[in-house]
């Protein structure tokens, strides 16, 4: 199956805007929509790209969501709001997290090998034991 990234349908009735003027483009998925995208991504990973599709979670409100031990390698999470989320032990190799909000997220033992995390917000993020080998991390990213 083709692994092109797609843009979420912003007219979908089950997506709701966060309402924050600074985050106009960030939307929340229903639990069912999120689960569907994660399952399709898992299928894509297991079939080596022959079935399913890469998870496009760009501009999605994932605040406080438990994604611990999820396999999200190659997923598109650019400009997603992952603040306060649990990504402990998650596989995020080659993921796109540029411009994502990871404030107060937990990434204990996660892997972010070769991930694009340029411009992401990391204020208060817990990332002890996180493997960031080869990650794209420019000087303007804030890890405090």
C-alpha positions as a Markdown table, in Angstrom:
| # | Residue | x | y | z |
|---|---|---|---|---|
| 1 | Unk | 0.0 | 0.0 | 0.0 |
| 2 | Unk | 1.2 | 3.5 | -0.7 |
| 3 | Unk | 2.8 | 5.1 | 2.4 |
| 4 | Unk | 2.2 | 8.8 | 1.5 |
| 5 | Unk | 1.3 | 11.1 | 4.4 |
| 6 | Unk | -2.3 | 12.4 | 4.3 |
| 7 | Unk | -3.9 | 15.4 | 5.8 |
| 8 | Unk | -6.7 | 14.7 | 8.3 |
| 9 | Unk | -10.1 | 15.8 | 7.0 |
| 10 | Unk | -10.7 | 19.0 | 9.0 |
| 11 | Unk | -14.4 | 18.9 | 8.1 |
| 12 | Unk | -15.0 | 15.6 | 9.8 |
| 13 | Unk | -17.8 | 15.8 | 12.3 |
| 14 | Unk | -15.9 | 13.9 | 15.0 |
| 15 | Unk | -12.9 | 16.2 | 15.1 |
| 16 | Unk | -13.0 | 19.1 | 17.5 |
| 17 | Unk | -10.8 | 22.2 | 17.6 |
| 18 | Unk | -8.9 | 22.8 | 20.8 |
| 19 | Unk | -10.3 | 26.4 | 20.7 |
| 20 | Unk | -6.9 | 28.0 | 21.5 |
| 21 | Unk | -6.2 | 30.8 | 19.1 |
| 22 | Unk | -2.6 | 29.8 | 19.0 |
| 23 | Unk | -3.5 | 26.3 | 18.1 |
| 24 | Unk | -6.1 | 26.8 | 15.4 |
| 25 | Unk | -4.8 | 23.9 | 13.3 |
| 26 | Unk | -4.6 | 21.4 | 16.2 |
| 27 | Unk | -7.6 | 19.1 | 16.3 |
| 28 | Unk | -8.7 | 16.2 | 18.6 |
| 29 | Unk | -9.6 | 12.8 | 17.2 |
| 30 | Unk | -12.2 | 10.6 | 18.8 |
| 31 | Unk | -10.8 | 7.6 | 20.7 |
| 32 | Unk | -12.1 | 5.4 | 17.8 |
| 33 | Unk | -10.3 | 7.5 | 15.2 |
| 34 | Unk | -7.0 | 7.5 | 17.1 |
| 35 | Unk | -7.3 | 3.7 | 17.6 |
| 36 | Unk | -8.0 | 3.2 | 13.9 |
| 37 | Unk | -4.9 | 5.2 | 12.9 |
| 38 | Unk | -2.7 | 3.4 | 15.5 |
| 39 | Unk | -3.9 | 0.0 | 14.2 |
| 40 | Unk | -3.4 | 0.9 | 10.6 |
| 41 | Unk | 0.2 | 2.1 | 11.5 |
| 42 | Unk | 0.9 | -1.2 | 13.3 |
| 43 | Unk | -0.3 | -3.1 | 10.2 |
| 44 | Unk | 1.9 | -0.9 | 8.1 |
| 45 | Unk | 4.9 | -1.6 | 10.3 |
| 46 | Unk | 4.3 | -5.4 | 10.5 |
| 47 | Unk | 3.8 | -5.7 | 6.7 |
| 48 | Unk | 6.9 | -3.5 | 6.0 |
| 49 | Unk | 4.7 | -1.0 | 4.1 |
| 50 | Unk | 2.6 | -3.4 | 2.1 |
| 51 | Unk | -0.6 | -3.0 | 4.1 |
| 52 | Unk | -2.0 | -0.3 | 6.4 |
| 53 | Unk | -0.6 | 3.2 | 6.4 |
| 54 | Unk | 1.8 | 5.4 | 8.2 |
| 55 | Unk | 0.1 | 7.1 | 11.2 |
| 56 | Unk | -0.5 | 10.8 | 10.4 |
| 57 | Unk | -1.0 | 12.4 | 13.7 |
| 58 | Unk | 0.2 | 15.8 | 12.7 |
| 59 | Unk | -1.7 | 18.8 | 14.2 |
| 60 | Unk | -3.5 | 16.4 | 16.5 |
| 61 | Unk | -4.3 | 17.1 | 20.1 |
| 62 | Unk | -2.9 | 14.2 | 22.0 |
| 63 | Unk | -2.6 | 15.9 | 25.4 |
| 64 | Unk | -2.4 | 13.5 | 28.3 |
| 65 | Unk | -2.9 | 10.4 | 26.0 |
| 66 | Unk | -1.2 | 7.2 | 27.1 |
| 67 | Unk | 0.9 | 6.0 | 24.2 |
| 68 | Unk | 3.3 | 4.0 | 26.4 |
| 69 | Unk | 5.2 | 1.2 | 24.6 |
| 70 | Unk | 3.5 | 2.1 | 21.3 |
| 71 | Unk | 5.4 | 1.4 | 18.1 |
| 72 | Unk | 5.1 | 4.7 | 16.2 |
| 73 | Unk | 8.3 | 4.5 | 14.2 |
| 74 | Unk | 8.1 | 6.6 | 11.0 |
| 75 | Unk | 4.8 | 8.3 | 12.1 |
| 76 | Unk | 4.1 | 11.9 | 11.4 |
| 77 | Unk | 3.6 | 13.8 | 14.6 |
| 78 | Unk | 4.7 | 17.2 | 13.5 |
| 79 | Unk | 3.0 | 20.1 | 15.3 |
| 80 | Unk | 1.0 | 17.6 | 17.4 |
| 81 | Unk | 0.2 | 18.5 | 21.0 |
| 82 | Unk | 1.6 | 15.7 | 23.2 |
| 83 | Unk | 1.9 | 17.8 | 26.4 |
| 84 | Unk | 1.5 | 15.6 | 29.5 |
| 85 | Unk | 1.3 | 12.4 | 27.4 |
| 86 | Unk | 2.9 | 9.1 | 28.4 |
| 87 | Unk | 5.4 | 7.9 | 25.8 |
| 88 | Unk | 7.3 | 5.7 | 28.1 |
| 89 | Unk | 9.1 | 2.9 | 26.2 |
| 90 | Unk | 7.6 | 4.1 | 22.9 |
| 91 | Unk | 9.4 | 3.3 | 19.7 |
| 92 | Unk | 9.6 | 6.7 | 17.9 |
| 93 | Unk | 12.5 | 5.9 | 15.5 |
| 94 | Unk | 12.5 | 8.1 | 12.4 |
| 95 | Unk | 9.4 | 9.9 | 13.6 |
| 96 | Unk | 8.6 | 13.5 | 12.6 |
| 97 | Unk | 8.1 | 15.5 | 15.8 |
| 98 | Unk | 9.2 | 18.9 | 14.4 |
| 99 | Unk | 7.2 | 21.7 | 16.1 |
| 100 | Unk | 5.4 | 19.3 | 18.5 |
| 101 | Unk | 4.5 | 20.2 | 22.0 |
| 102 | Unk | 6.1 | 17.7 | 24.4 |
| 103 | Unk | 5.9 | 19.8 | 27.6 |
| 104 | Unk | 5.7 | 17.6 | 30.6 |
| 105 | Unk | 5.5 | 14.4 | 28.5 |
| 106 | Unk | 7.1 | 11.2 | 29.9 |
| 107 | Unk | 9.5 | 9.5 | 27.5 |
| 108 | Unk | 11.4 | 7.2 | 30.0 |
| 109 | Unk | 13.2 | 4.6 | 27.9 |
| 110 | Unk | 11.7 | 5.7 | 24.6 |
| 111 | Unk | 13.7 | 5.5 | 21.4 |
| 112 | Unk | 13.9 | 8.5 | 19.1 |
| 113 | Unk | 16.7 | 7.3 | 16.8 |
| 114 | Unk | 17.0 | 9.5 | 13.7 |
| 115 | Unk | 13.8 | 11.4 | 14.7 |
| 116 | Unk | 13.2 | 14.9 | 13.5 |
| 117 | Unk | 12.6 | 16.9 | 16.7 |
| 118 | Unk | 13.6 | 20.3 | 15.4 |
| 119 | Unk | 11.7 | 23.1 | 17.0 |
| 120 | Unk | 9.8 | 20.8 | 19.4 |
| 121 | Unk | 9.0 | 22.0 | 22.9 |
| 122 | Unk | 10.4 | 19.8 | 25.7 |
| 123 | Unk | 9.9 | 22.0 | 28.8 |
| 124 | Unk | 9.6 | 19.7 | 31.8 |
| 125 | Unk | 9.7 | 16.5 | 29.8 |
| 126 | Unk | 11.1 | 13.4 | 31.5 |
| 127 | Unk | 13.4 | 11.6 | 29.1 |
| 128 | Unk | 15.8 | 9.6 | 31.3 |
| 129 | Unk | 17.1 | 6.6 | 29.3 |
| 130 | Unk | 15.7 | 7.9 | 26.1 |
| 131 | Unk | 17.8 | 6.9 | 23.0 |
| 132 | Unk | 18.1 | 10.0 | 20.8 |
| 133 | Unk | 21.0 | 8.7 | 18.6 |
| 134 | Unk | 21.0 | 10.5 | 15.3 |
| 135 | Unk | 18.0 | 12.7 | 16.2 |
| 136 | Unk | 17.8 | 16.0 | 14.4 |
| 137 | Unk | 17.9 | 18.5 | 17.3 |
| 138 | Unk | 18.9 | 22.1 | 16.4 |
| 139 | Unk | 19.9 | 24.8 | 18.8 |
| 140 | Unk | 16.4 | 26.4 | 18.9 |
| 141 | Unk | 14.8 | 23.4 | 20.6 |
| 142 | Unk | 14.2 | 23.8 | 24.2 |
| 143 | Unk | 15.1 | 20.9 | 26.6 |
| 144 | Unk | 14.9 | 22.2 | 30.1 |
